[in-house]
Amino acid sequence: MTMTRVDTSSRLAHLRRLMEDRSVHIYIVPSEDSHSSEYIADCDSRREFISGFTGSAGCAVVTSEAAALATDGRYFNQAAKELDSNWTLLKQGLQDVPTWQEWAAEQSAGGKVVAVDPTLLSGPAAKKLAEQVRKAGGSELLPLDDNLVDIVWAKGRPRRPCRAVTIIPDGVAGKSVHSKIAELRQELAKKNCLGFFISMLDEVAWLFNLRGSDIPYNPVFFSYATITPHAATLYTDDSKLSETCKSHLSNNNVQVKPYDAFLSDARGHLAELSEKSTTPGAVAQQTFLVSNKGSWALQRALGGDGSVEEIRSPVGDAKAIKNETEMEGMRACHIRDGAALIEFFAWLEHQLVVENATLDEVQAADKLEELRSTKQHFVGLSFPTISATGPNAALIHYGPERGSCATIDPQSVYLCDSGAQFLDGTTDTTRTLHFGNPSGEEKKAYTLVLKGVIALDTAVFPKGTTGFALDCLARQHLWKTGLDYRHGTGHGVGSYLNVHEGPIGIGTRVQYAEVSLAHGNVLSNEPGYYEDGRFGVRIENVMLVREVETDHCFGDKPFLGFSHVTMVPYCQNLVDTTLLTSAEKEWLNAYSAEILDKTRGFFENDPLTMAWLMRETRPVD
């Protein structure tokens, strides 16, 4: 990746003029869109436009005199190279470095006004920020209906995508729309709520068994939804829906309304509630239910704290627990995906070592996508492929750029983090390889990471355990030598949906301590180690959470464990077997045998790939 700096001076000057016109002293520019999406459409890349930083996570804060960009450890190196001199980098998570909220609040001292587009900040985040501003001596947190960055970006800003929506048959989804809505209404009845307002794109897609392509790599479409005890409404552009889609929705008693009517309808629901509450003999006021990731704008449209209950989304919780059909789809698509990766790695090694070919990082990524595209049910990639050689592998979220990326060096570490969308599941696999003679340091780092993968894969834990509690298992061997990594150990994975899916995960984030793991969850297992400017190691498998048999059942609780579905060998050239215990070697040999058994059928007429597979799955002593 050529990390170029964009001169943001004129953009900031224009933004500050707009701020001055509105008596705003500090303006917040989040990364997310109005649906709290991690991956966004080009038209919503406001933070990237104003700051020049292209990473997927972070927040920009602009004051009358200064500007700060906050991001996490995955992007420290990238941000340092992309931000120009107008910006201060706030390295989130490091000691004595303020969060962007703290920095914004500090700037507001003396009665200054902080403003934000209320569709881009969640209700809980806005409430917390407003309190921080107040305590710091600021004036207020002001919701601005006009997005100031959009005004600066008026020329050249992409239009919102409006692509066709498709249906996922019940036989693939494993559960009908009718059943999903009925279960959600049961949750509403338990809470005696008037309705649930859904703004997360993957939740809408899952609930109605629909998929789209409005956001790259994520099979979702711009939409909202409302479920009340007696009505179900999908808000999206009518032009996205074929007659078949409309019939699908109509048959499930789902009404379709324009995308832009969502907030105005929310205000209409509030007006109806207010009218009913003044009627003689009215019962105690009921509330609306919104996700804690729902926007501040939605919360305000529904009347704020008095009439809104913010909770973790019941749709998100239900979506994260895969049914048997979805789990079987995950197993099947990972075998096909594994076969594509095996063929790719065999081809890449042959090209570099035998043919002495010159290949750059993008050419390799293109070849991998080509091989994946030949597999049954392939739809597209699940995120941009990280194809990184040597020092680039130390950049956690590196993305090679066509025409300006590095040539792959067979005498250096090569890291490939990639995934695909299939009709029956979503994949995400990372493998680190070396085609030459790795150093002792590289082999040690790789093997310590591998030991962490094995420790997590073989974990057994009681029901009620969270991913926060399990995180240390993957880090323990690195910790013993004073090493670590600055990213989570695992994230939830969607079923032909977003490759990063909440609410579960494995890591040190507070939210991972709030939701316990359950049978049917799908997570990644991806510890790593990165030596800045030299090399990086990451190994990633996708796993299903399952109930396991144990000799005892303490507290009458079932015990859980993991079942890996990723079918790609590890790099034997990088394994230092002297660092593995006998139990770890036994696990590694069993995994290699499983991969060989499940993928060899793809290579019956491909001796080159079969030879590579046989070599990389041979037992270790």
N, C-alpha and C positions, 0 to 999 in steps of 0.2 A: 504494500500500500504506500503510495506517495502521499504523505500527510502534509497537504499544502495549507498555508495560512491564508485566510480570506481577510482582506482589509475591511473591518467592520465600522470604520470611523463614520462614514456617511450614514449608514443604517442607524447607528446609535444616535447620531445628531438629529436625524428625523424623528426617531422615537422620543427623544428628550423634548423636542418641540411639542409633540403631541401630549406628552405628560404635563408639560408646563401649561398648555391650553386647558387642561382638565384639573389643574391644581393637584397633580399627583407627584409625589417625590420619589417613590420607590415602586417599580413595576416588576411583577413576577411573570416569568415565561417558563411554564412547565414543559416537559417533553411529551406528555400524553395528549391524546385527543379528548373529545367530549365523552368518550366511552371508557376512559382509563386504560386504553390499549398500550401494551408495551411496544409492539410493532405498529407503525402508523403509515397511513397513505402519505404520499409526497406533499399533498396540499396542507397537511397538518404538521409539517416539519418546521414549526415556528422557532423552536429553540435552536435548531441547527442553523436556520437562516440568520438569526440575529447574532449568534455567537461564532459561527464557523466551525463549531465542534460537531462531528458527525456520529459520535457514539450513540447507542440506543438509550442510555440512561443518564439522567442529570437534570439540573434545573438552573436557569439563568435568572439573575437578579440585577436589574439596572436601576441605578440611582441618578440623581442630577449630575453627579461628578464621577461616579465609579461604576464598575460592572464586575460581577463575580459569576463564575460557572462552577457548580458543585457536581461532582461525579464520584463513583466508587472505584475501588482498587482495580477493577477490570480495565479501566480506561485512563489511569494516571498518565502513562507514557503517551498515549494517543492525544489526550487533551493538551499536554504540555507542548506537543509539536504542532497542534492545529490552532490553538488560541493565539491571537495577536496581542500586541502590547496594551490594548484597551482593557484586557481581562485579567482578573485574579483567579487562580485555580484553587478551589476549596477541595482538598483531598478528604472525602468523607470517610470516617472510620479511624483516621489517624488521631493520635493524642493531641489535644490542645487545638485542633482544627474545628471551627464552628460548623454546625450544619447550615444549610442555606437559610433555614427558618431563623436560626439564631443570628446569622449575619444580617438578614433583612430587618429583624427586630432591632438590632443594634443601630442600624442606619436610621431607624425611625424616631430615635430619641429626640425630644424637643418638639413633639406635636406634629411630626410629619405623617403624611398619608401614604399608606401602602395599598396598591391596587392590583387586581388580577381579573382575568376573564373567568367568571364563576362557573362556566361549563368545563373548565380545564383543571379544577381543583375539587377534590372530594369534599363532601360535607364535613367529616371529622377532621380532615387536614385544614380546612378553612377555620373551623372552630378553634383548633389548637393554635394556628398562626395568629388569629385575632387576639387570643389571650396573651401570646408572647409579645405582640406589638403593644398591647395595653400596658403590660408590666414593664416594658422598656421605655415607656413614656411617649409612645407614638400616638397619633390621633385616632386612626381607625384602619380596618381592612375594608377597602371599598370594592364592591363588585361592579365592574365596568361591562356593560352589554356589548360595546364595540371592542373588538380585539385590536389593540394598537399595532401589534406586529403585522396583522393582516393589512392594515392601512399602509404601513411602510412597504409591504411586499405586494402592493396592488399590481405592479407590473411584473409579469412573469410567474406569478403564483399558479401552480397547476390547479386544474378543476377537480372537484371531488369525483372519484370513479363511480360509475353506475353500470355494473356488469351483471350478467344474467345469474339468477339463482337456480340451484338444482335441488332435487329431492333425494334424501337418503331413505331407501326402502326400509320398512320395519325389520325385514330379515337381516339387514346389515346393521341397523341401529340397535337391534335387540330389544327395543321397547317402543311402543307406539306413542304418537303425540297425545292421544287421548289419555293414556296411562300417566304420562308425565304431568300433564295439566291437572289431572285428578289428584295426583300425589301432592302437587304444589297447593292445590286448594285445601287439602287436608291440613297442611301447615298453616294456612291462613285461618282456618277455622279454630285451630288450637290457640292461636294468638288473638282471635276475635278481631282480625284486621279487615279493612275495607278493600285492600288490594295490594299487589306487589308490583312495583315499577322497575323494570329491568333495563339496564343501560349497557351492560357488558356484551360485546358482539358475539363472543363464543357461547354465552349463555342463551342468547336469543336463537342462534343457529342450532344449538343442541336441543332446546326445548321443542322447536317446531320441526326437527329432523330435516333441516335445510342447510345448504352450504353455498358459499359464494367465492368471489375472488377480488373483492375490492381492495384488500390489503395484501401486498406481496407476501407469499409464503404462508399466509393464514387463510384457510378456506371459510372466510366470514364475509358478511356484507353489512353496509351501513343500515342500522336498524335499531329500534327500541321495541319494547313490548310492555303491555299491561295485562295482568291477570287479576280479575276480581272474582267474587263468588259466582257470578252469573255471566261474565263475558271475558273473552280473550281477544286482545287486539295486537296486531303487528303493525308497527310504523316503519314503512320503507317506501322507496320510490316505486310506484306501480309499474313503471317500465321494466323493472328487473324481473318481474314475475310473468312466466309463460302461462298460458291457459291451464296447463297441467298443474303448475304450482298453485294457481288460484283455486283449482278444484281440490287439490290436496288440503289447502287451508280451509276452504269452505266445508269440506267433508268432516273436518275436525272442529267446526264451529268457531273458526278464527276469523275475525273481521280485519280487513286491511285498511289502514289510513295513511296519509302522507307522512313522510319522515319528519318534516318540519312542524307537524301538528302535536308532537309529543308534549312539549312543555306547556303549550296553550291548553291542551286537554288536561294536563296535571292541574293547572290553575282552575279549570272547570270542575274537576273533582273536588277541589278545596271549596269552591263556591257552593256546590251541592251539600257538602258536609256542614258548612256554616249555616246554610238555610235550614237543614234538618235539626241542627243543634238548638235553633231558636223556636222550633215547633213545640207547642204545649204538649207535655207528656213525653218529650224526647228522652231516650235512654242516655246513659253516660257516654261521653264522646269516644268514638272509636278512632283508630289511627291508621295511617298509611304505612306500608312496609317498604323500605328501600334498602338496597345494599350499602354497606359501609364504604363501597367504592363508587357509589352514585355521586353525581356532581353536586356541588354547592348550589348551582342553578336549579337543579331538580328539587333539592330540599327546600329552597326558598319558594319555588312554585307551589309546593304542597303545604306551605304555611309554617315551615320551620319546626323547632323542637316540640311545640305544643301538639302537633298533629302528625308528626313523623317519628317512626321508630326505625333506627338504623341498626342493621344486624349483618352478620356474615351471610351472604346470599344462600338461601336454601337450594337454589338452582345450581350454584357453583358446587355446593357440597354433594348434591346428587350426581352431578356430571363427573366428579372426581372418583366416584366409586363405580368402576366399570362393571357392566353385566357380563355374563358368561360369553355372549356373542362377541362383545367388544374385546374381551381378553383373548378369545381364540383368534380374532382378527389380528391382535397385536403379535401373537406368537407366529402366525403365518406370514405377516408382512415383514417381520424381522428376519425370517429365514431367506426370503427373496432379496431383501435389502443386504443381508450379509453376503449373499452370493455375488451381488454387484460389487461390494467392497473388496471381496477376496479377488475377484477377477481384476479389479482396478489395481490393487497393490501388486499382484503378480505381473501385470502389464507394466506398471511404473518401474519396478525393479529391473525388469528385462530391458526396458528402454534405456535406463540410466547406466546400468552395469554392463550389459552384454552389447547393446547397440551403440553405447556411448552417445546417445542422443542428447540434445540440448532441449530441455523443457522448462518452461517457467511455471509459476504457481497457478496462474489462471488456466493455462493449457491443461494442467493436471486436473483441475476442478472441472473443466469442460468435459474431459474424458470420463470422469466419474459420473457426471450427470447423464452423459450419453448412455453409459452402461446401465444406470438405474432406469432410464426411460424404456428399456426393453423388457422390464419386469412387469408381470401382470398387475393390474389395478393401479399402476403408477399415475399420479396426477401432477406432481411437481415437487420442488424442493420444499423443505419445511423451514429453512433459513439459509442465508447466504453461506456457501461453503468456506470454511477456514482452511486454506491450503497454505502452509507456512514452513519455510525452510530456515534452518539455522537460527540466527537472532530473532527473526520474525515469529518463531514459535514461542518466544517469551512474551509476546503481546497477546494477552488473554483473548481478546475479541478482534484479532487481526483479520482484515479483509483485503485480499490482493486486488489490485486494480489492473485492468487490461492495458497492456502497453507500457506499464511502468513498474511492474512487480519484479521480484527476484527470480533468478534462475535456480532451479532446485539443485542443491549440492549433495551428491550421493555420500559424501564424507561428513555430512552434518545431519543432525536430527531433522526429521520431517514430521510435522504434526498435521493431521487431517481431522477436522471436526465437521461432520456433515449429517444431513438427514433428509428424509423424503416424506411426502404426503402420498399415502395410498388410500384407496376407497375403504380399506378395512383397517387402517391404523396409521400412526405417525411414528417415524423413527428418528433417532438422534444418537449417533455413535462417534466416539473419538478414539483414534489410534495414533500412537507415536511410534515411528519406525526409524531405523538407521540402516542404510544399505551398504555401509563400509565398515570401518573399525571404530566403534564408539569408545570414548574415553572411560576410564574407571568412574569418574564423577558422573557422567551421563548414565552409566549402567546402574550406579547406586541410586541415583534419583529416581530412575524408572522403576527399579525394584521396590523402593520404599513406597512409591505411589501404588504399585501393583498390590503390595501387601495391604494397603488401605482398602483397595477395591475388594479384595478377598474377605477382609475382616467385616466389611459392611454386608457383602453378599451372603455371608454365612451367619449373620446375626439372628438370634432368636430372642423375642421380647414379648412381654405381656400386652394384651389389649389395653389401650389407654396410653401407650408410649408415643411420644412425639418425635418428629425428625430432628428437633432441637436436641433431644437427649441422645440421639444416635450419632450426631455429627462427629463427635470425638473419636469414634471407632475408625473412621477413615483417615483421621489426621494423626493418630497416636504414634505411628512409626516415624513420620516426619518430625513430630514434636520431640521425640527422643533424641534427635540429632540437632535440634534447634531450628528446624525448617517449618514452613507453613505455606499456605496459599491464600490469596485475597479474593476468593469467590465462594459461593455456596457449594455444598457437596452434592446436592441433588435437587431437582425441581420436578413438579408434576408434569405429566405428558398427556396431551389430549388424544382422543380417539378420532382420527381424521379431523383434528382441530388444532388449536394452537400448540406449538411444541413446548412452550412454557405455560403451565396451567396451575392455578391455585386451587384450593387454599393450602394444600400440603406441600412440604418440601423438607430437605435435610440441610441444616445450616444453622448459623448463629442469629439469623433474623428473628425478631421478637415474634412475628406471626407464626413461625414454625413451632413455637412453644404452645400455641393456642389450639391447634387442631391435631388430634392423635391420628395415627395411621390406622387404616382399616383394610380388611380383605377387599380386593378389587382396585385399590389405588395403584397407579402406575407412576414410577419415579425413575429418575436417572441416578446413577452412582458414578461420580466423576471427580475424584480428587486429582490434584496436580502439583507441579512445582515449576517455578519459572526463575531463571537466572537472567536478569536484565542484560541485554546486549549479547547474550551467548546462546542460550537454548531454552526450550520449554518442554515440559512433559505433561500430558493429560491423558488419562484413560477413562473412557466412559461407556458404561453399559446401561441399558434400560431394564428395569425389574418390575415384576408384579408383586404386590403384597398378598400373602396367602396365609391361611391358617395352617399350623404345623402340629404334628403329633409330638407330645412330650411325655416323659415318664410320669410326671405329676401335673397337677393343675391348681397351683397355689391360688387361694382366694376364689376358686371356681371361675377364674378368668381363662378364656382361650389364649393360646400363645400364637404369635405371628412370626413370619419370616419372609424371605424374599425368594423369588424364582426369576432368574435372568432370562431374557428373551433375545438379547443381542447375540448374533452368531458370527463373530469375526475373531480370528486368532490374535493373540498377543505377539509382540515382536520378540522371538527367542534370542535374537542377536543382542537385545538390550537387557535380558534377564540375567542377573547375577544369582545363580542358584545357591551359592553359599549363604545368601541372606535369607533364604526361604526355609521354613520349618518343614518337617516331613508332612504335616497336615496340609500346609499350603501347596506343596508339590502334588499331593494327592488330589487336591481340589483342582489345580491347574491341569493335571493330566485328564481328569474326568471332564472338565470343560472342553478341552481340546478334542477329546473323543466325541463329545456331543456335537461339536461344530462339524467335524468330519462326517459324522453319520447323517446330519441333517442337510448338508450342502453339497456333498460330493456328486449327487445326481445331476447337478447343473453342469458338471464339467466332464461328462463322459466322453465328449468329442473335443476336449480342450486339454491336451497333454501339458501345455505350459502352465496353465492355472492349477491343474491337478498336482503337478510336481511341487509347486509352491505351497499349496494347501497341505500336502502330505508332510513337507518339511516343517512347516510352521505349527503343525499339530502333533509332531512326534513327542513321545513322553520324555519328561526330564527326570534325571536321576537325583 
